[in-house]
């Protein structure tokens, strides 16, 4: 794998782009978007925010799809640099912060932090999330998104093959949701991460010591997703060290700005209700 740090340190255009206002295409419901936004807030970096709602199919609009045919969020743009991979974006932002404040290479995340970031990122939350959403909702959204893809395919024949791949992925996801073994593996993968985190937190305040690191940044949205799915008692409260950690990190200003303001208390219901209404109305009107 190419070391993003090495690439950036050798790229003079990166240095020229440090002063450019960065653009982030994201959505509050996207776990990877939350991770990147938390890094930006923790590093105190200004950026321009563009909401792209994947539940309503906005990530399939041709203007966005041409930028990122994977149609995944987030997408990060800094001048001439466009990044789609979440870990690469996080490492890129970290280096921007280092260059901006005149820091040294030694201030970048340690190998242990990077290892934990990759470990957390290897768990795919999509199947787990959908398997805990009532079928009434996820089947309606899935059907809506398939029709959105077909509509965009008809509008942009030059992108037909890329849209077709996304359509196949949508059907593959539905098949995986019907496979108990696939869902079991996803849950076991999550529990291994939570168990290891709980064990580490028995001796430290944060995942890798007494200092808040990017490993914590990547981990927080995972816990937030469990809470959003009303699974806090099953997965967090049963692990006392993890529960204490969760209560601590929720107090951070970055959490309150990125996640708390959208999902704490009544806001959670408002955010989800607004999106659901959009999908239902568009489906009834057959406006895709």
PyMOL commands that set and color helices and strands:
alter all, ss='L'
color gray80, all
select helices_A, chain A and resi 4-9+12-17+31-42+58-60+62-67+86-100+105-107+111-121+125-131+135-155+157-177+180-200+214-228+232-235+240-249+253-263+266-285
alter helices_A, ss='H'
color red, helices_A
select strands_A, chain A and resi 22-26+47-51+75-78+81-83
alter strands_A, ss='S'
color yellow, strands_A
deselect
rebuild
show_as cartoon
